[in-house]
Amino acid sequence: MPGQKKRKRKQRELAQQFADRFAPEAGSWQVLFATQDAGEWKAYLRELGRTEPDLDWSTVRLDEFCGRGEYPDSYRLSRFLPHPEPAEI
């Protein structure tokens, strides 16, 4: 198909940029909120969007863990915190 090679190359480049940006040596993920209640989860996300309208959502990770059997579903919100830049002497 025409353009498929270009599209796949662009996808690989974006994946590599994402991996470089959020690599362990670049920073760490800080858990902001965790719950097992879906209603509480949705309310927190609405409140976060209202209180922090300039939040960069590309640095936020929304994890939904599917529980099976005796384990309930759980939800977690994390924000990526880059390591501080070294001070120049």
N, CA, C and O of each residue as an XYZ file, in Angstrom:
356
protein
N       0.836     -1.182      0.000
C       0.000      0.000      0.000
C       0.880      1.245      0.000
O       1.893      1.290      0.698
N       0.503      2.245     -0.771
C       1.279      3.480     -0.809
C       1.293      4.178      0.551
O       0.261      4.279      1.215
N       2.452      4.651      0.952
C       2.574      5.396      2.204
C       2.744      4.537      3.440
O       2.979      5.070      4.524
N       2.633      3.237      3.314
C       2.716      2.363      4.484
C       4.108      2.407      5.119
O       4.230      2.431      6.344
N       5.133      2.418      4.310
C       6.510      2.448      4.830
C       6.755      3.747      5.598
O       7.342      3.738      6.680
N       6.303      4.854      5.031
C       6.458      6.158      5.688
C       5.678      6.193      7.009
O       6.178      6.691      8.017
N       4.459      5.663      6.995
C       3.621      5.645      8.197
C       4.259      4.803      9.307
O       4.281      5.219     10.466
N       4.767      3.643      8.961
C       5.402      2.780      9.956
C       6.675      3.406     10.509
O       6.958      3.292     11.702
N       7.445      4.070      9.642
C       8.654      4.753     10.098
C       8.296      5.860     11.084
O       8.961      6.025     12.106
N       7.240      6.622     10.774
C       6.796      7.699     11.658
C       6.334      7.130     13.006
O       6.617      7.722     14.048
N       5.637      6.004     13.002
C       5.195      5.358     14.244
C       6.397      4.919     15.076
O       6.398      5.080     16.297
N       7.420      4.365     14.425
C       8.624      3.950     15.148
C       9.334      5.156     15.757
O       9.810      5.096     16.891
N       9.403      6.253     14.996
C      10.052      7.462     15.501
C       9.305      8.022     16.712
O       9.930      8.426     17.692
N       7.969      8.047     16.650
C       7.181      8.534     17.788
C       7.343      7.642     19.013
O       7.436      8.134     20.138
N       7.375      6.328     18.791
C       7.573      5.395     19.907
C       8.941      5.589     20.542
O       9.073      5.514     21.764
N       9.959      5.836     19.728
C      11.312      6.066     20.253
C      11.377      7.374     21.023
O      12.015      7.441     22.074
N      10.720      8.422     20.512
C      10.686      9.700     21.231
C      10.005      9.539     22.582
O      10.466     10.091     23.581
N       8.912      8.789     22.619
C       8.199      8.531     23.867
C       9.094      7.774     24.841
O       9.166      8.119     26.020
N       9.773      6.747     24.350
C      10.661      5.946     25.199
C      11.805      6.790     25.752
O      12.178      6.637     26.915
N      12.359      7.671     24.940
C      13.450      8.535     25.396
C      12.956      9.548     26.424
O      13.629      9.815     27.419
N      11.786     10.103     26.176
C      11.246     11.135     27.076
C      10.921     10.580     28.460
O      11.133     11.259     29.465
N      10.407      9.345     28.520
C       9.982      8.763     29.786
C      10.885      7.629     30.253
O      10.439      6.744     30.985
N      12.140      7.646     29.840
C      13.101      6.624     30.259
C      13.395      6.766     31.753
O      13.294      7.868     32.292
N      13.756      5.679     32.430
C      14.045      5.750     33.866
C      15.131      6.758     34.228
O      15.074      7.365     35.297
N      16.117      6.943     33.357
C      17.172      7.903     33.678
C      16.716      9.349     33.462
O      17.402     10.279     33.887
N      15.570      9.549     32.810
C      15.055     10.904     32.581
C      14.206     11.411     33.741
O      14.052     12.620     33.914
N      13.663     10.511     34.525
C      12.812     10.919     35.646
C      12.105      9.723     36.236
O      12.507      8.579     36.022
N      11.032      9.996     36.993
C      10.289      8.921     37.631
C       8.800      9.261     37.668
O       8.415     10.422     37.523
N       7.973      8.244     37.862
C       6.530      8.408     37.944
C       6.124      8.544     39.402
O       6.503      7.717     40.232
N       5.356      9.581     39.721
C       4.862      9.812     41.072
C       3.363      9.515     41.075
O       2.616     10.089     40.282
N       2.920      8.624     41.959
C       1.506      8.286     42.058
C       0.783      9.439     42.751
O       1.127      9.820     43.870
N      -0.214      9.983     42.074
C      -0.999     11.075     42.631
C      -2.257     10.578     43.307
O      -2.702     11.160     44.296
N      -2.840      9.504     42.784
C      -4.123      9.026     43.283
C      -4.285      7.557     42.946
O      -3.910      7.121     41.858
N      -4.842      6.794     43.872
C      -5.131      5.382     43.637
C      -6.401      5.019     44.382
O      -6.606      5.455     45.515
N      -7.257      4.221     43.749
C      -8.511      3.817     44.366
C      -9.019      2.536     43.725
O      -8.509      2.096     42.694
N     -10.035      1.943     44.352
C     -10.711      0.786     43.772
C     -12.162      1.116     43.443
O     -12.928      0.240     43.042
N     -12.536      2.380     43.612
C     -13.900      2.835     43.351
C     -13.930      3.631     42.049
O     -13.281      4.673     41.946
N     -14.676      3.151     41.054
C     -14.719      3.800     39.744
C     -15.338      5.191     39.828
O     -14.889      6.097     39.127
N     -16.342      5.385     40.655
C     -16.964      6.692     40.803
C     -16.013      7.710     41.394
O     -15.952      8.855     40.946
N     -15.274      7.286     42.400
C     -14.280      8.160     43.025
C     -13.186      8.525     42.019
O     -12.710      9.660     41.991
N     -12.795      7.553     41.198
C     -11.785      7.748     40.147
C     -12.226      8.826     39.159
O     -11.473      9.753     38.860
N     -13.458      8.695     38.654
C     -13.977      9.657     37.676
C     -14.128     11.043     38.297
O     -13.845     12.049     37.647
N     -14.573     11.097     39.551
C     -14.724     12.388     40.231
C     -13.363     13.067     40.401
O     -13.249     14.279     40.217
N     -12.347     12.303     40.746
C     -11.004     12.875     40.908
C     -10.478     13.423     39.580
O      -9.886     14.502     39.547
N     -10.690     12.690     38.491
C     -10.229     13.158     37.180
C     -10.948     14.446     36.773
O     -10.320     15.358     36.236
N     -12.262     14.530     37.023
C     -12.994     15.761     36.711
C     -12.463     16.924     37.541
O     -12.257     18.020     37.019
N     -12.243     16.685     38.832
C     -11.735     17.735     39.716
C     -10.327     18.174     39.296
O     -10.016     19.365     39.321
N      -9.491     17.233     38.917
C      -8.138     17.551     38.467
C      -8.175     18.410     37.207
O      -7.424     19.378     37.091
N      -9.038     18.060     36.273
C      -9.171     18.855     35.058
C      -9.678     20.258     35.338
O      -9.318     21.203     34.637
N     -10.516     20.397     36.362
C     -11.055     21.704     36.713
C     -10.041     22.548     37.471
O      -9.935     23.748     37.217
N      -9.293     21.949     38.396
C      -8.358     22.698     39.227
C      -7.022     22.967     38.540
O      -6.349     23.946     38.863
N      -6.634     22.113     37.600
C      -5.368     22.295     36.876
C      -5.626     22.295     35.372
O      -5.306     21.318     34.695
N      -6.202     23.376     34.837
C      -6.540     23.392     33.409
C      -5.321     23.384     32.489
O      -5.432     22.987     31.329
N      -4.160     23.815     32.985
C      -2.956     23.846     32.144
C      -2.093     22.599     32.321
O      -0.929     22.595     31.922
N      -2.644     21.549     32.909
C      -1.910     20.299     33.125
C      -1.539     19.673     31.778
O      -2.383     19.542     30.892
N      -0.284     19.294     31.636
C       0.182     18.629     30.420
C      -0.174     17.146     30.532
O       0.519     16.379     31.201
N      -1.263     16.754     29.867
C      -1.762     15.380     29.987
C      -0.838     14.368     29.318
O      -1.007     13.164     29.513
N       0.133     14.828     28.538
C       1.066     13.874     27.948
C       2.052     13.352     28.997
O       2.735     12.356     28.757
N       2.132     14.014     30.156
C       3.024     13.556     31.225
C       2.251     12.834     32.329
O       2.791     12.576     33.405
N       0.993     12.514     32.060
C       0.148     11.839     33.041
C      -0.164     10.436     32.539
O      -0.449     10.234     31.358
N      -0.107      9.474     33.449
C      -0.401      8.084     33.099
C      -1.633      7.630     33.878
O      -1.666      7.722     35.105
N      -2.641      7.140     33.165
C      -3.860      6.624     33.762
C      -3.819      5.105     33.665
O      -3.865      4.550     32.567
N      -3.735      4.434     34.803
C      -3.669      2.975     34.811
C      -4.973      2.423     35.364
O      -5.439      2.843     36.423
N      -5.562      1.473     34.630
C      -6.744      0.764     35.098
C      -6.384     -0.717     35.123
O      -6.130     -1.326     34.084
N      -6.366     -1.282     36.320
C      -6.014     -2.683     36.487
C      -7.288     -3.498     36.625
O      -8.090     -3.269     37.530
N      -7.464     -4.435     35.732
C      -8.670     -5.253     35.704
C      -8.543     -6.373     36.732
O      -7.639     -7.205     36.658
N      -9.463     -6.377     37.687
C      -9.471     -7.434     38.685
C     -10.263     -8.624     38.178
O     -11.221     -8.470     37.421
N      -9.867     -9.776     38.588
C     -10.587    -10.985     38.188
C     -10.841    -11.819     39.424
O      -9.989    -11.930     40.305
N     -12.015    -12.396     39.475
C     -12.343    -13.255     40.598
C     -12.420    -12.468     41.885
O     -13.250    -11.570     42.025
N     -11.561    -12.803     42.819
C     -11.605    -12.161     44.141
C     -10.900    -10.814     44.185
O     -10.990    -10.115     45.194
N     -10.198    -10.428     43.117
C      -9.468     -9.163     43.106
C     -10.310     -8.073     42.451
O     -10.770     -8.250     41.323
N     -10.522     -6.945     43.138
C     -11.323     -5.866     42.541
C     -10.509     -5.061     41.525
O      -9.278     -5.081     41.530
N     -11.231     -4.354     40.657
C     -10.566     -3.434     39.728
C      -9.895     -2.333     40.535
O     -10.383     -1.962     41.602
N      -8.795     -1.816     40.043
C      -8.140     -0.690     40.711
C      -7.681      0.315     39.666
O      -7.427     -0.021     38.509
N      -7.584      1.557     40.117
C      -7.278      2.682     39.246
C      -6.149      3.489     39.868
O      -6.099      3.671     41.084
N      -5.237      3.976     39.015
C      -4.107      4.745     39.526
C      -3.755      5.852     38.537
O      -3.749      5.648     37.323
N      -3.465      7.020     39.084
C      -3.064      8.178     38.299
C      -1.651      8.549     38.715
O      -1.380      8.740     39.900
N      -0.742      8.653     37.737
C       0.647      8.991     38.012
C       1.078     10.139     37.108
O       0.568     10.302     35.999
N       2.022     10.927     37.600
C       2.582     12.033     36.834
C       4.090     11.819     36.715
O       4.751     11.424     37.676
N       4.624     12.086     35.520
C       6.055     11.937     35.297
C       6.780     13.181     35.791
O       6.456     14.298     35.389
N       7.759     12.982     36.662
C       8.569     14.076     37.175
C       9.991     13.903     36.659
O      10.695     12.980     37.068
N      10.416     14.789     35.760
C      11.790     14.671     35.251
C      12.801     15.003     36.333
O      12.530     15.794     37.237
N      13.961     14.390     36.229
C      15.034     14.701     37.164
C      15.442     16.159     36.948
O      15.430     16.641     35.815
N      15.802     16.860     38.015
C      16.226     18.257     37.840
C      17.503     18.337     37.014
O      18.371     17.466     37.081
N      17.587     19.388     36.249
C      18.783     19.615     35.434
C      19.965     19.905     36.368
O      19.805     20.620     37.357
N      21.145     19.360     36.067
C      22.306     19.657     36.907
C      22.668     21.144     36.832
O      22.659     21.741     35.756
N      22.977     21.718     37.964
C      23.344     23.145     38.015
C      24.727     23.337     37.391
O      25.648     22.554     37.621
N      24.841     24.375     36.617
C      26.133     24.694     35.999
C      26.982     25.462     36.998
O      26.484     26.316     37.733
N      28.251     25.151     37.015
C      29.161     25.814     37.963
C      29.926     26.899     37.274
O      30.742     27.573     37.902
